[in-house]
């Protein structure tokens, strides 16, 4: 599930997912991924 925030904290629009657990934070497959992430 993707979410978006306008205005974004990191740009005009932030697009992000909370990972496999659906909660903020997490590691591996449960890690959050956002349009501002560069990993």
N, C-alpha and C positions, 0 to 999 in steps of 0.2 A: 504494500500500500504506500503510495506516494502522497506527500503533503506539500503544500506550498504556503508561503507567507509573503504578503505584499503590504507595505514595503518590507523588504528583507533586512535582516541584520547584517548580511555580508555583501549585499548587492541590491539591485532594484527588485529582484524576485529571488527568493530562496526556495529551492525544491529539495526535498529530503525524504528519507524513509527512516523509521525507527528500528529497522533490522528485523530479524526473525522472531524476536520476543515481543515486539510491539511496544517496548518501553524505552525511555531515554537511557543512554549509556549502553554498556554491553561490550563484549569482546567477540572476536571471530565472526561467525555468521549472525550473531546478535548485535554487532556493532552498528551504530547509526552511520548513514552515508548521506552526505549533502552535496549540492552543486558546488560548494566552496571547498570540499575535501580534495586533496591532491595526492592521496596515497595510492 
